[in-house]
Amino acid sequence: MDISKLKTRTGTVERVWQIEIQATPEDADKIIDNVMEVDPLIYGRYKRNAFVSAIGSETYLPEEDSTSAVHLGAANKVQIFPSVLVVISVEQNPETLGRVLDAIRETLLHKWFEGFTV
C-alpha cells in the first residue's frame, strides 16, 4: 500500500525504519547521543525522539569462540545482565540507515573492547 500521499485531519503518515537496540542502562543515552551526530531523530517539530524501556534482563549463552568466552571466560555459562530496549525510527533511506547503524555499532564496540587486549 502506498501511503506517501496519506494525510489525515491531524497529520501525515510516513514510512520509517524502526531500530531496536538492547543495551545496558548506562549505554542508552550514549547510543542516542551518537546517533544524533548522524541523524536528528526527528518526529514532527521534535528532535532526539527515542523510546527507552524500563530496566529488564538480557540473557545469553556464549559459545566457545565468542567474545564473552575469550575475554570473560564465560563459555557455555548463562549470562544475565540488566538491560533496556532503545527504540528509534529513521527515514527509509539506505544512506541514513547505514550511518545510524554504524553509530550504534561504534558506541557498543567501543564499550566491548575498552580494557580488552585483542
C-alpha positions in Angstrom: 0.0 0.0 0.0 1.3 3.4 -1.0 1.0 5.8 2.0 3.1 8.6 0.6 0.1 10.8 -0.1 -1.9 9.8 3.0 -3.0 12.8 5.0 -5.4 12.9 7.9 -7.1 15.7 9.8 -4.3 15.5 12.4 -1.2 15.0 10.2 0.5 12.9 7.6 1.8 9.3 7.6 5.4 8.5 6.7 7.2 5.2 6.4 10.2 4.8 8.7 12.6 2.0 9.7 12.3 1.1 13.4 15.5 0.0 15.1 15.5 -1.8 18.4 18.8 -2.0 20.4 19.3 -4.0 23.6 21.7 -2.1 25.8 22.9 -1.7 29.3 21.0 1.2 31.1 24.2 3.3 31.2 24.6 3.0 27.4 21.2 4.1 26.3 21.9 7.8 26.3 25.4 7.2 24.7 23.7 5.4 21.9 21.1 8.1 21.3 23.7 10.8 21.5 26.0 9.1 19.0 23.1 8.5 16.6 22.2 12.2 17.0 25.6 13.0 15.4 24.5 11.4 12.2 20.6 11.8 12.3 18.5 14.2 14.3 15.8 11.5 15.1 13.1 13.9 14.1 9.4 13.4 14.8 7.4 16.5 13.8 8.8 19.5 15.5 10.9 17.4 17.9 14.4 16.0 17.7 16.1 13.2 19.7 13.0 11.1 19.7 13.6 7.7 21.2 12.0 5.2 23.5 13.9 3.6 26.3 12.2 0.8 28.2 12.3 0.2 32.0 15.2 -2.0 33.1 14.8 -5.7 32.4 17.2 -8.6 31.9 19.2 -9.7 28.9 20.3 -13.3 28.8 22.5 -15.3 26.5 24.7 -18.4 26.4 28.2 -17.7 24.9 29.7 -20.3 22.6 33.4 -21.3 22.9 34.8 -18.7 20.4 32.6 -15.8 21.4 34.0 -12.5 22.8 32.5 -13.3 26.2 34.1 -16.7 26.2 37.5 -15.4 25.2 37.7 -12.3 27.4 35.4 -13.2 30.3 35.8 -17.0 30.5 32.0 -17.3 30.1 31.8 -20.1 27.5 28.7 -22.3 28.0 27.7 -20.3 31.1 24.3 -18.5 31.0 24.9 -14.7 31.3 22.2 -12.4 32.7 22.6 -8.6 32.7 20.4 -5.6 33.4 19.2 -4.3 30.0 16.9 -1.7 28.4 15.4 -1.6 24.9 16.2 1.5 22.9 13.8 2.1 20.0 14.4 4.8 17.4 12.9 5.5 14.0 14.7 6.8 10.9 13.6 7.7 7.4 13.6 4.9 4.9 16.9 6.0 3.2 19.7 3.4 2.9 22.4 6.0 3.5 20.7 7.3 6.7 20.2 3.7 7.9 23.9 2.9 7.3 25.1 6.0 9.2 22.8 5.2 12.1 23.8 1.5 12.3 27.4 2.5 12.2 26.9 5.0 15.1 25.2 2.3 17.1 27.9 -0.3 16.4 30.7 2.2 17.2 29.1 3.0 20.6 28.8 -0.6 21.5 32.1 -1.8 20.1 34.0 0.9 21.9 32.5 -0.3 25.1 33.1 -4.0 24.4 36.7 -3.6 23.5 37.6 -1.0 26.1 40.1 -2.6 28.5 40.4 -5.8 26.5 43.7 -6.7 24.8 42.7 -8.3 21.5 
